[in-house]
Amino acid sequence: MQQSKLNINFDDVQLARDLASNIAKSVQSFVDKYTTVSVERTLCRLIGINNTDQNGVPLPNIVVDAIKDKGVVDQGALFFVGNAVVETKQTPQKIAERIVNEELDITSFPYRTTEEIEKALQPYINESIERIVSKRTNRDEQISTLGEGPRPYLYVIVATGNIYEDVRQAEAAARQGADIIAVIRTTGQSLLDYVPYGATTEGFGGTYATQENFRIMREALDKVGKENGKYVRLCNYCSGLCMPEIAAMGALEGLDVMLNDALYGILFRDINMQRTMIDQFMSRVINGFAGVIINTGEDNYLTTADAVEEAHTVLASDFINEQLALMAGLPEEQMGLGHAFEMDPNLENGFLMELAQAQMIREIFPKAPLKYMPPTKFMTGNIFKGHLQDALFNMIGIWTSQGIQLLGMPTEAIHTPFMSDRYLAIENAQYIFNNMRSIGEEVEFKKDGMIQKRAQEVLSKTIDLLKELESKGLFAALEEGIFGGVKRPKNGGKGLAGVSSKGEHYYNPFIALMKK
């Protein structure tokens, strides 16, 4: 029987979880009926279609666009590519190259049986599955051999725009003690309906997420990890219009952590909610299979809404994200559910309310490697006060056994922090984590005191909100601006044209294989 330091009623927690499950099931019943151009491009990548044409257009885009232009994208890319493999006896890559050269119309061949298509594609499916399994096995072996840092993992950002400069900064951060290196994507990449190709040296506010960049950084971190005797995890972002494609690229190159949340894209990038919920499911199936920890984006709500008044929306979203992830086959141990230290530092007893929030989320999701985000909204140019805010944040992180601690630092807002600031942020966390390692085991909370009452109040408001969401449905709630105070139309936003219902020949074997 789980014991609560906050005197939380776990019957209420189960009620909240049941409500969230109903909300998620409603979303999933919609998702199961549809596909998107980005899902289909993902499937092309997973059967070995790679590279670009002479204009830099990725071949997966060309293949899917060719099917879409014929008005038959509802049957799925694998059906037509597999059909062409049977007909021509050529590889998917060769077929894609012939489409580029306008030598082939893959929709023109007589339709073969599902069994023939499955048999023709099986070697290519097996190859990608085996590669992903190999990357996961390699990660497990390195952790077993080298070990890794204790939780909370020290998570820092590196993103200069130039992957080769990123490598140098990531190596330095790893040697300073970082456990996770996150390479932020260049500004606006989430709105590109294609994935750039190759190593890149030009990015603004971040570095392009490409498969080659993933490979380069993974190789560098493996090298420095062996030198230091500690495995270092690599994080990137599979959100936006190419969410499942980037998940596939990360799985193929051995990434460990991915920011992977549809609600973030809907609210803060105005991506159509139908498109991104469908994409999210496929991306989480892949991440689950690859052993990748996902990070969700609940912390962002508190940058546009009050952290005291809207704390329950964070918890409600965590519950929904948990259930959606479970439906994709992603285990609790890989759910880096999000929350943040974002209350006004001038608020009386704000620290106690932050402590209540963090402890509550820790108790409700005991298996999840929770991702705790640093103060940003109320940061100023006062570096001394900023370091104090980050120190208080780190105290709660170790006190409540968070899983992933994204370290705050004065120049974080420019995405490429000064290396000196990154060093000081790591030093700050290490000092506090070491000196307060067992505080959570030693300190109890006053019965019916401020901390317990705050947590119970937030949970109660969360249940009320989930009841409302169950009644309305998630899509309607997003239209009304329940999360972050941001309203989005169900039939608006970017990417809706890429959504299609599934036809009678639709074929996607990866979901069943990866959820097995």
N, C-alpha and C positions, 0 to 999 in steps of 0.2 A: 504494500500500500504506500503510495507516494505521500510524503509529508511536506506540508507547505509552511515555510517560514513566514509567509504572508497571511496564513489562515485562509487561503483560497478554498472555496468549495469546488472540489473536482467534479461533482455532478454538474455544476454550472459550466465548467470547462468542457465536459462531454456534450452538453446541450449546444454550446457554441460550435463545437466541432461537427455535430450532426447538422446544424443549420448550414454551416459552410459547405458540408458535403452535398447537401441538396442544391445549393447555389452552383457548386462546381459541376454537378451532374447535369444541370440544365444547360450550362455552357458547353459541356462535353457532347451533349446530344446534338447541339448545333455543329460543333467542330467536326464530328465524325462524318457528316454529310458532305463536307466541302474540302477542296484543296486550293492551293494558291500557286502562282508562278514560282515563288521562292521555294516552296516545298518541292515542286517538280524539278527545279534546278538542283536542289539538294540531292535528289535521287539520281540525277545525271552524274553529279560529282561522285556519288557512292558507287557507281558502276564504272568509274575510271575516266569519265570525260573531263578533260583538263585543257589548260592553255587558252590562248586568245587568237582572234584573227589578226590580220595585218593592221587593223585600226584599233587594236587593244580591247575589242569586245570579247568577253569571256564566252567560250564555246557553249557552256550550259545555257547561257542566255539565248544564244542563236538557235539552239535546238528547241527550246521551249517556245520562243517567239515564232518559230516556223510552224509549230503545232497550233499555237494560239491564233496565228494569222489564218489558218484553215478552219478555225471555229471548232476545233475538236480537242482543246486542252482538257476538257472534262474527262476524257478517256485516260489521260495521264501520259507522261513522257515514257515511262517504262514499257507501256503497252506498245507504243509505236517504235521505240528504239529496239525493243526485244523482237518485235515483228520483223524489223529490218535486218536484225542479226540472223534470224532464221532464213530470210530470203536471200541475203547477200553472202552469208558466211563470214562477214567482216566484224571487227571489234567495234564496240560502241564509240571509241575514239575515232576510228577510221570513218565510221558513218557520220559523225559530227563534222569531221573535216570535209567530207563530200557535200554535206549540207552547206557549209561555208562557201564552197566552190560552185554552188548551184548545180551540182551533178546529180542530186538525189532529192526526191520528195518522199519522205518516210511515211506519209499518210496515204500514198497511192497504191501500196501493195495489198494483195488480198489478205484478209485477216486470218491469222493462224490461231490455233487453239491456245487456251491458257496454259495447258501442259507443255506445249511446244515452246512457248515464250519463256516460261519458267525454266525449262531445261537449258535454253540458249543463254539465259542471263546468269545462271547459277554460278559459273566460274568467277564471274566479275563480282557478284554479290559476296561470294565466299572470300575473295581476295580482300575486299574492304573490311569485312567483319574480322578476318584474321589479323589485319593490320591494327585495327582498333584494340582488339584483345591483347595484341603484342605490346602496344603502348601502355595499356593499363597494367599488364604484368610487369613491365619494366619499371613503372612507377612504384609498384608494391615492393619489388625487389630492392630498389634503391632505398626506400624508406626502411625496409627491414635491415639492410646492410649499413646505411649511413646514419639512420635515425633522422629525426626532425625536431624543430623547436617545440616547446610546450605551448599549450593553448593558454591564453588567446594568441593566435598567430599574429606576428607583427607584419602588417600589410602596408606597403608604401607604393607610391605612384612614380612611374618613370615614363615620360612621353615627350621627347624632344622634337618629334617630326622625322628624325633620321634614325632608322633602325640600328645603324652601326654605332651612333652616339648613345642610343638607348642601351645597347649592350654594355658599353663602358660604365654608364651610370648604374645599371642593374648589378653589374659585378661589384661595384663599390658598395651599393646598398646591401647586397648579400654578405659581403665581408664585414659590414658594420653590424649585422645581426638580423636583417630582414628575413622573414619566413615566406612571404608572398610578394612577388613583384607584379604589379598591375600596369599594363601598357594601355593607356587611354587612347581611344581612337581619335583620329583627326576630326576637327569640327565639321559637322554635317554628314559624316559617313553614314549615320543611321538612316538618312533620307535618300541615299543612293540605292537604286533598285538593281544593283550589280555589285560584285566584289572585285576590287582592283587586283591586279596580278603582279607577282614578283616582289623583289626587295624594293623598298621605297625610301627615299631620302628627303622628301618634301611633304610636310604636313603642318597644319596650323592648329595649335592647341592640343596636339596629340599626333599619333603615328597611325598610318593606315593599317587596318587589320587585313592582312593578306596571309595566304598559307605559307609563303616563303618567309615572311617576317616571323610567323609563329615558329617555323623550323629553326631559323637563325637564333632566336632568343632562347628556345628550349635547349638547343645545343650549348649555348653559352652558360646557362644556369646549371646544366648537368656538369659541365666542366668545373665551375667554381664551387658547386656543391661537393664534388669529390675532393677538391682542394681543402675545403673547410670542414669536411666530415659531417655535413648536414644537407639533407634534401631541401631544395628551394622550389616552391610552387610558382607556377606561371598563370597569370590571370589576364583575360581579355573580355571583350564585350560582344555577346551574341544577342543583340537587341536590334530594333529597327527593321527595315524592309528586307534584310537578308538574314534574319535571325537563324533559321535552321541551317542555312549554308555555312555560316560562320561556326555554328555548333559542330557541323561535320568536319570542317577544316581543323578545328581545335582537337576533335577526337582523333583525327588521322595523324596529328603532329604531337600528341601527348600533352596538351594543356591540362591543368589541374582544376582551375576555377574559371567560371564564366558568369558575368552579369547577365541574367536571363529572366527578364520580367516584361510581360506584355503591357501591364498597367502603366509602367513608366513611359513606354513609347506612345501610348494613347494620350496620356495626360500632358506630357512635357515635350512631345515631338509631333503631336497631332497626326499620328498614324491611325488609320481606320481601325476601329475596334474589332470588326469581324476578321479582317486580314491578319491582324497581329495575334489574336487568340488562336487561330488555326496554325499560324507559324510557331507560336509558343509551344503547342503540344508536340509537334514534330521535333523541335529543338530540345525539349526536355526528355523525350524518348532517347535521343542520341546521347545527351549528357548523362542520363541515368545509366545507360549501357557502358559508357566510357569511364565511369567512376568519377565524373567531374562534379565538384561542388558548385551549385548554382548560388548566386547572390540575387536577392530580390530588391526592389527599389522603394520600399516603404519609407525610408528616411527622407526621400524627396518631398513627401507630402508636407513635412514640417518646415520646408523652406518657403512654402506659400501659405501655410495655415499655422495657427497658434499651437504650439507643442503641448500646452496645458489643456486647452479646450478640445483639441482634436486628437488626443492620444489614443482614443478608442478606435479611430479610423485605421491607425497603424496596426493595432492588434487584429481588427476585423480582416484587414488585407492579408496579414500573416496567416490567419486561419484559412482563408480562401486559397492563397498561394500553396499552402500545405496540401490541401485536398486536390487541387489541380495537378500538382507535382506527383502525388500518389497515383493519380489516374494515368499519368504518363510513365509509370513504372519507376519513378525516381524515389529512392528510399529516404527516410527521415535523416539519416546520417550524411546525406549530400544536400540538405536544404539549408543554405545560408540565409535564413529569413532575416529581413532587415529591420532595423530601428535606429534611433539616433539620439544624441545628447544635444538637444536644440532649444532648451528653454532659455528665456532671458536671464542672463547671469545676475541681474539686479533684483530678481524675484526672491522674496524672502522664503527660505527653506526650499529653494529650487533644487538644490542638490538632493534633498530627501525625496522629492517627487521623482527626480531622475532615477534615483536608486530603486524606488518602488516600481517604476516602469521596467527597468532592466531586469530586476529580480522576477517580476511577474512573467515576462516573456521567457526568461530562462526556465522557470518552473513549468510553464505550459508546454514548452517544446524542449523537453529534456535531452533528446537525442540529436537535436539540430545544432550544427556548428554556426550559431547565430553571428551575423555580421553587424557589428556595432560601429556607427558612424560618428565622427568627431563634430564638435561645434563649428559651425560655419556662419550661420545667419547673423549672429551677434558678435562676430569677430571684427575687431577694429585694427587700426595701425599701431595700437599700443602692444608692443611685442611682449612686455612683461605680463600684462593681463592675459594675453593670448596663451602664453606658456602655462599660466595658472589654470586657465579654462581647460587646456589639454591635459594637465595633470589631474584635475578633478575627474575628467572623462576617463582617464586611465585607471584611476582609483576604483571607479564603478565597474570598469571592465574586468579587473581581476577579482573584485569583491563578488561579482555575480557570475563568474565563470563563463564569460563570453567566448565564442569560438574564434572569431576573426576581429581584430582590432585595427581599423583603418586609422593610421596615426595622423593626428592633426599637426600642422606646422604652419608657420607664418606665411610662407610663400606658396602654399598649396594651391591657392586660387589661380595661379598662373600655369598650373598643370605640370610645369617642369620646375619643381622647387629647387632652391639653391641646395647644393650638395651639403653645405654646412647645416642648413635647416633640417635636412633629412637625417643627418647624423644626430643632431640634438633631439629630434623627435624620437628616434630609436633609443637614445640614451635615457631620455625621460621615461619611456615605457619600461625599459629594462630595470631601471632603478626602482620604480614603483612596484612593478610585478614581483621583483625579488623581495623587497621589504614587506610586502603585503600579501605574499603568496597564499597564506592560509586564513586570511581574515574572514572569508565567507564561511569557513567551517567553524570559526570561533565565536562570531558575533550573531546574536539573535535579535529579532525585532520586538519592540514592546507590543504586548497584546492589546489590540484595539487602538493602537497608537496611530500617528499620522501616516506612517509608511503603509501599514496594513490597510487602513481605511482608503487610502489613495488607490492602491492596487485593486481592492474590491470594487471601488466605484468605477474604475476604468473597465473592469471585466463586465460589470452590470450594464454599462452603456454600450459595450461591444455587443452583448447579447441582443439588446434592443435594436441596434443597427443591423445585425445579421438577420433578425426577424423581418425587418423592413426590406432588406435586400432579397431575402427568400421570396417575399411577396411580390416585389417589383421585378426581380431579375437583375443580373449584374449589368447588362447593357443599358437598361433604363436608368439604373443608379448612376452610371457614368455620364449619361446624358444630363442628369440633374446636378452634377458637380459634387457628389458626396465625398469623393476623395480629393484632397488638396484644394478644394474649392474651384476646380477646373472642370468646365462642362465641355463635352464632346458629342457630336451627333453620330448616331449609329451608321448613317449612310453618308457621312462626310469624312474629311481627313484624307490622308495620302494612302494610296495603294489599294483602294476598293476595287478598281478595275482588274486587279490581279487575282480576284477571288472567283472560283468556279465550283459548281456542284460536281459531284463525282458521277461519271457515266457508268454504263453497264459493264464496260471492259476495264474499268479502273483497277490498277494493280500496284500495290506497294507492300512488298514482303518484309521490309525492314522493321516495321512497327512490331509485327509478331515476333520476328527474330530477336529484336533488341529487348522486348519486354518479357521474353521467355524466362 
